């Protein structure tokens, strides 16, 4: 069952390409001294050798999903995960932001390096409320440096509403994120709730499930484990 947001349908998605920042080394080697200005005596002190430039730090590169991994994910999407749609191609990175529990600005780059499950929800959405304990259990089981659940509450009213609801149902391991103007929800064309979006380690959408699901099930864990393995850093 899906709860629908009371809003007009959003327009077509605009494809956004991830801008990859490059880095280089600045500065040029000192010009050589001319013969006329060179020391004239053998006792002149030798010019010390320049210190070597620091090694260039190259950011980690994470593998994208190939067709083999997509096929395996589709095969794992059974039972409670039967409605998970694995896209034929990875969708582009979305640049719109949201807020932390303390109302600090964030965007999807804050999750880079981890497979992320974005869950758009609201306290007034009955299916959202029903699946939240399963999401909490999944975060407790698999959450860490390779995987993270980001529940985005689209309601106005601040973090207190989310915290009160989590306390009411005993959720202990999920963080609080806020999207009160549905800025990111609109970017992802979320028209009903809940919607769960799986992102690769670069923050790009690879799969989506509309409606509630048992995210604590063995099938859900198998999907997450395979996606984590398939997007591990390239050697």
C-alpha positions in Angstrom: 0.0 0.0 0.0 1.3 3.5 -0.9 0.5 6.8 0.6 0.4 9.6 -1.9 1.8 13.1 -1.5 -0.9 15.8 -2.0 0.9 17.7 -4.8 0.7 18.1 -8.6 2.8 15.6 -10.5 6.3 16.8 -11.0 7.8 17.3 -14.4 10.1 15.1 -16.3 13.4 14.4 -14.7 16.3 16.4 -15.9 19.4 14.4 -16.3 22.3 15.7 -14.2 25.8 14.6 -14.8 28.3 14.2 -11.9 31.0 16.8 -12.1 34.3 15.1 -11.3 36.8 17.5 -9.7 40.3 17.1 -10.9 43.4 18.1 -9.0 46.9 19.0 -10.1 50.2 20.3 -8.8 50.9 24.0 -8.9 54.1 25.8 -9.5 57.0 25.5 -11.9 60.6 24.5 -11.3 62.9 27.5 -10.7 64.7 28.8 -13.8 68.3 27.6 -14.1 70.9 30.2 -13.3 72.7 31.6 -16.3 76.4 30.9 -16.8 77.1 34.6 -16.1 75.5 34.5 -12.7 77.0 31.1 -11.6 79.5 31.0 -8.7 83.0 31.7 -10.0 85.0 29.7 -7.4 85.1 26.0 -6.7 84.5 26.7 -3.0 81.0 28.1 -3.7 78.3 26.2 -1.8 76.2 23.9 -3.9 72.5 24.8 -4.2 70.4 22.3 -2.1 68.2 20.0 -4.1 64.5 20.9 -4.1 62.4 18.7 -1.9 60.3 16.2 -3.8 56.7 17.2 -4.5 54.2 15.4 -2.3 52.5 12.4 -3.9 49.2 13.2 -5.6 46.3 11.9 -3.6 43.9 10.1 -6.0 40.3 9.6 -4.7 39.0 6.1 -4.5 37.3 4.8 -7.6 34.3 2.6 -7.0 33.0 0.1 -9.6 29.8 0.7 -11.3 27.3 -2.0 -11.8 27.9 -4.2 -14.9 25.2 -6.3 -16.5 26.2 -9.4 -14.7 25.7 -7.7 -11.3 22.4 -6.2 -12.5 21.2 -9.7 -13.5 22.2 -11.1 -10.1 20.4 -8.3 -8.3 17.2 -9.0 -10.3 17.4 -12.6 -9.4 17.8 -11.8 -5.7 14.8 -9.4 -5.8 12.3 -12.1 -4.8 9.7 -12.4 -2.0 9.6 -9.2 0.0 11.9 -7.6 -2.6 9.8 -8.6 -5.6 8.8 -4.9 -6.3 12.4 -3.8 -6.4 13.2 -2.4 -9.9 16.8 -2.6 -11.0 17.4 0.0 -13.7 18.9 -1.0 -17.0 21.4 1.8 -16.6 22.6 3.7 -13.5 20.8 7.0 -13.3 22.7 10.3 -12.8 23.7 11.8 -9.5 21.2 14.3 -8.1 22.6 17.5 -6.7 19.6 18.8 -4.6 20.2 19.0 -0.9 18.4 18.2 2.4 19.1 18.7 6.1 20.5 16.9 9.0 18.8 16.4 12.3 20.4 19.7 13.4 19.2 21.4 10.3 22.7 21.5 8.8 22.7 21.5 5.0 23.6 18.2 3.4 23.6 16.6 0.0 24.3 13.1 -1.4 28.1 13.6 -1.5 27.9 13.2 2.3 27.2 9.5 1.7 29.8 9.0 -1.0 31.7 5.8 -0.6 28.8 3.8 0.9 25.9 2.1 -0.7 22.9 4.1 0.5 19.2 3.3 0.9 17.2 6.6 0.7 13.8 6.1 2.2 11.3 8.9 1.6 8.7 8.8 4.4 6.3 10.8 6.7 4.7 10.1 10.0 1.2 10.4 8.5 2.0 7.6 6.0 0.7 4.3 7.4 2.9 2.1 5.2 6.0 4.2 6.2 5.3 3.6 9.8 4.8 -0.1 9.2 8.2 -0.6 7.5 10.3 1.6 9.8 11.2 -1.1 12.3 12.5 -3.3 9.5 14.6 -0.5 8.2 16.0 0.0 11.7 16.8 -3.7 11.9 18.6 -3.6 8.5 20.7 -0.6 9.6 21.6 -2.4 12.8 22.6 -5.5 10.8 24.5 -4.1 7.9 25.1 -0.4 8.6 28.7 0.7 8.6 31.4 2.0 6.3 29.9 0.2 3.3 26.2 0.7 3.8 23.9 3.4 5.2 20.2 4.0 5.5 19.0 7.6 5.1 15.3 8.1 6.0 14.2 11.5 4.7 11.1 12.8 6.4 9.3 15.1 4.0 7.1 16.8 6.6 7.5 20.2 8.0 7.9 20.5 11.8 11.6 19.8 12.2 13.5 16.8 13.6 11.4 16.6 16.8 8.5 15.0 14.9 10.8 12.2 13.6 12.5 11.7 17.0 9.2 11.4 18.8 8.0 8.9 16.3 11.2 6.8 16.5 10.9 6.8 20.3 7.3 5.8 20.1 8.0 2.7 18.0 11.4 1.8 19.5 13.7 2.8 16.5 17.2 3.2 17.8 19.7 2.9 15.0 18.2 5.1 12.2 19.4 8.7 11.8 17.1 11.6 11.2 17.2 13.5 7.9 14.8 16.2 6.8 13.4 17.2 3.4 10.5 19.5 4.5 10.1 21.2 1.1 10.4 17.9 -0.8 13.3 19.3 -2.6 15.1 16.0 -3.0 11.8 14.1 -3.2 10.9 16.2 -6.3 14.3 15.6 -7.8 13.7 11.8 -7.5 10.1 12.2 -8.8 8.6 10.8 -5.6 4.8 11.0 -6.0 3.8 8.5 -3.3 5.1 7.2 0.0 7.1 5.3 1.0 9.7 5.2 -1.8 13.1 3.5 -1.2 16.0 4.3 -3.6 19.2 2.3 -3.7 22.3 4.4 -4.6 25.7 3.2 -5.5 28.8 4.5 -3.8 28.9 7.5 -6.1 25.4 8.5 -5.1 23.7 7.4 -8.4 20.4 5.5 -8.4 20.6 1.9 -9.4 17.3 0.5 -8.1 14.0 1.6 -6.6 11.1 0.1 -4.6 7.8 1.9 -4.4 5.7 1.0 -1.3 6.6 -0.6 1.9 8.7 -3.8 2.2 10.3 -6.0 4.8 13.8 -4.6 4.7 15.0 -6.9 7.5 14.2 -10.1 5.4 17.0 -12.4 4.2 16.1 -11.4 0.6 16.6 -7.7 1.4 19.9 -8.4 3.1 21.0 -10.5 0.1 20.3 -7.6 -2.3 22.3 -5.1 -0.1 25.2 -7.5 0.3 25.4 -8.1 -3.4 25.2 -4.4 -4.2 27.9 -3.6 -1.7 30.2 -6.3 -3.2 29.5 -5.3 -6.8 30.5 -1.7 -6.1 33.6 -2.3 -4.0 36.6 -0.1 -4.8 38.4 -1.1 -8.0 41.8 -2.6 -7.5 
